[in-house]
């Protein structure tokens, strides 16, 4: 396990950007995507035809036609999900809520939107693909919290379920692996603020949101209830008001969620500190590693951003440290010709493993190497959970909307 010391390890963003840009200049192999685009476009067309035949929705891109359909079959669940401030809403939030309650109509609408998004994503990558070597060469920049951004094309925006269809290994027999840091931002908040009660929950190794829900409500959550708590948690880290939390919580008691977080002494103190900084119009604060991050916000937004950017910035620090540690480790192990970073996306790193290493060592040993390299702990924090698996190629043409519910 990689032990990171906040007093000794300094994130090197120049190194990370240079390293990733070098990889982008070499190019990410995507191959000829025209057949995939044609399949996705046809899938979109078939779903649109089904929506027309089954529900009479001539144009599923028309929010008014979708709203008219749901108003025609409205029951209490539909009105609760779709009516906001007296107006009909058919956005993702409303459709996901109904899908989680089992409404096939909402599931089909989400399936159409997913198919459309996938087709548009593939097309946007094709627009930047070299016809000579079928590679894309994105440009890299850093956001205000030092998050890595890619443009031309924006590969970071490729939906997770379709990454394995678009990004391909360069070598025959090689495979791509996803190294995903699970629940990184809540994990950082809990440890950075030293929230003792929540750290005790992390220690048991179970799903964080489920365990917190059980503390608040004394029972297991449904999928919908867990999702509402997760969204509310993220909103709380931005300093959401009780009214804002209640607007998010349609199936759980928003007052209880709000009161729970504000009863945590460490969180309450952090919120008060950020409010005081905002009142003084302070713009620049530090991450856990001491990296300066600047809000560039004013008015009521400033406090919320000041609460969030040290957490997001700490996540960026960790990524920079992991990229450098990866390079050091593969060099020390003599594997620099066999394992390479492809690109990073949010809290995830995509790695290519050469087919020769897979043939000689076997996949289990390769995953063991990647685990040893990327599993990490900061100071005396609970170790981060790192999920490592081959980049998948399943479910892209199905109408399963599970990833829409989870994102």
Secondary structure, DSSP 8 states (H G I E B T S, - for coil): -EEE-TTT----HHHHHHHHHHHHHH-EE----HHHHHHHHHHHHHHHHHHHHHH--S-TT-HHHHHHHHHHT--HHHHHHHEETTEE--SHHHHHHHHHTT-HHHHHHHHHHHHHHHHHHHHHHHTT--TTT-EE--EEEE-TT--EEEESS-GGGS-HHHHHHHS--SSTT-EEEEEEETTHHHHHHHHHTT-HHHHHHHHT-S-HHHHHHHHHHSS---HHHHHHHHHHHHHHHTT--HHHHHHH-SSS-HHHHHHHHHT-HHHHHHHHHHHHHHHTT--EEE-TT--EEE----THHHHHHHHHHHHHHHHHHHHHHHHHHHHHHHHHTT-TTTEEEEEEETTEEEEEE-HHHHHHH-HHHHHHHHHHHH-EEETTS----EEEEE----STTS---HHHHH-
